[in-house]
Amino acid sequence: MTDATSAAAAGTITIGDLTVNRLGFGSMRLTGKGVWGPPDDHDESIRVLRRAVELGVNFIDTADSYGPYVAEELIREALHPYADDVVIATKAGLLRTGPDVWVPLGNPSYLRQEVEMSLRRLGVDRIDLHQLHRIDPNFPLEDQVGELAKLQQEGKIRHIGLSEVDVDQLTAAHKVAPIVSVQNLYNLTTRTAEPLLDEAEKQGIAFIPWFPLAAGPLANTDGPLGSLASDHGASPSQLALAWLLKRSPVIVPIPGTSRVDHLEPNVAAAGIELSDEEFSAIDAATSGS
Ligand SMILES: NC(=O)c1ccc[n+]([C@@H]2O[C@H](COP(=O)([O-])OP(=O)(O)OC[C@H]3O[C@@H](n4cnc5c(N)ncnc54)[C@H](OP(=O)(O)O)[C@@H]3O)[C@@H](O)[C@H]2O)c1
């Protein structure tokens, strides 16, 4: 560890029985254009992952479909054998047929195959957190979550999470297996998942907002946070992440980047505590933008 701000400054959250620092890392951006194929700079991707862990990040989000397979393989190459406190959360349920193409596939046999393959690629006996990437309308929700529950009973998955669900789907899934996390699109400029966030808070499960930087614009100096950030002596990405951390204690932001020089300031957001006034000012500057 260096004297740079640690992700630990964000405090911790317990997901199932796994306690992690509340600022994580998303690995989707470590792949090629269109989340397809290898990254342009393989060595920088490895550096990003190692530096993240060095900076106290111990919750890393990935998926079989990132690359596909590329992100999981990079995580293993960079970090295996994993430190005891590092939690790798992967997913399955989206088929990839080309760059930027994502096709939901919840056939239980396919989900089983992908869990087996993630175990192999990540080099683990059990996946810490496995998230159903999408609920496929072509298969009963009970069968999709049910297959993950079977894999959990077999000891291949520790905890089950969901991605892009509504409150009713979370309730239905809970009847099949304990759900410890939900992962939905949520950031300062897109807040349609508020009802799910409220429900996650009520249940005390983790809410993992994807696109925490709106996939870029919230990190730009000419974006909606540009002038507020310069007043605050922080970067726009830091304000966007600090806002999420203050918004709810169950939120675990997982900003993604392919560059160490973006990772470091993003992690440093863990140490920024916004006052109530600053929180409201950021809110006002971005609502409707
Ligand atoms: N469950 C789902 O369906 C789902 C969907 C999408 C994503 N996810 C997960 O959520 C994670 C986060 O989403 P995301 O990575 O797509 O979006 P994001 O974190 O909102 O933004 C990432 C983008 O912002 C840029 N960026 C990051 N930090 C920056 C900085 N300090 N300054 C300037 N630009 C910066 C990155 O480019 P550079 O590489 O140039 O830094 C990248 O293009 C993903 O990695 C993935 O793990 C889940």
The ligand as an ORCA input file, in Angstrom:
! r2SCAN-3c Opt
* xyz 0 1
  N     -24.634     -5.202    -14.998
  C     -24.563     -4.619    -16.180
  O     -25.410     -4.826    -17.044
  C     -23.405     -3.715    -16.469
  C     -23.416     -2.894    -17.608
  C     -22.330     -2.053    -17.818
  C     -21.275     -2.043    -16.935
  N     -21.276     -2.878    -15.842
  C     -20.174     -2.876    -14.856
  O     -20.081     -1.564    -14.339
  C     -18.737     -1.106    -14.457
  C     -18.750      0.394    -14.591
  O     -19.358      0.779    -15.800
  P     -18.501      1.333    -17.021
  O     -17.085      0.970    -16.840
  O     -19.139      0.891    -18.256
  O     -18.797      2.890    -16.934
  P     -18.261      4.069    -15.981
  O     -17.511      3.500    -14.832
  O     -19.420      4.966    -15.725
  O     -17.296      4.866    -16.960
  C     -16.193      4.270    -17.541
  C     -15.717      5.201    -18.639
  O     -15.313      6.425    -18.059
  C     -13.937      6.703    -18.398
  N     -13.300      7.155    -17.154
  C     -13.190      6.486    -15.990
  N     -12.525      7.215    -15.078
  C     -12.189      8.387    -15.699
  C     -11.485      9.529    -15.261
  N     -10.999      9.626    -14.018
  N     -11.308     10.541    -16.154
  C     -11.806     10.453    -17.414
  N     -12.480      9.372    -17.881
  C     -12.676      8.339    -17.026
  C     -13.356      5.402    -18.870
  O     -12.419      5.612    -19.899
  P     -10.847      5.280    -19.675
  O     -10.724      3.808    -19.851
  O     -10.196      6.092    -20.743
  O     -10.517      5.734    -18.293
  C     -14.559      4.646    -19.401
  O     -14.757      4.898    -20.766
  C     -18.212     -1.874    -15.673
  O     -16.803     -1.853    -15.756
  C     -18.800     -3.223    -15.431
  O     -18.032     -3.944    -14.484
  C     -22.348     -3.696    -15.605
*
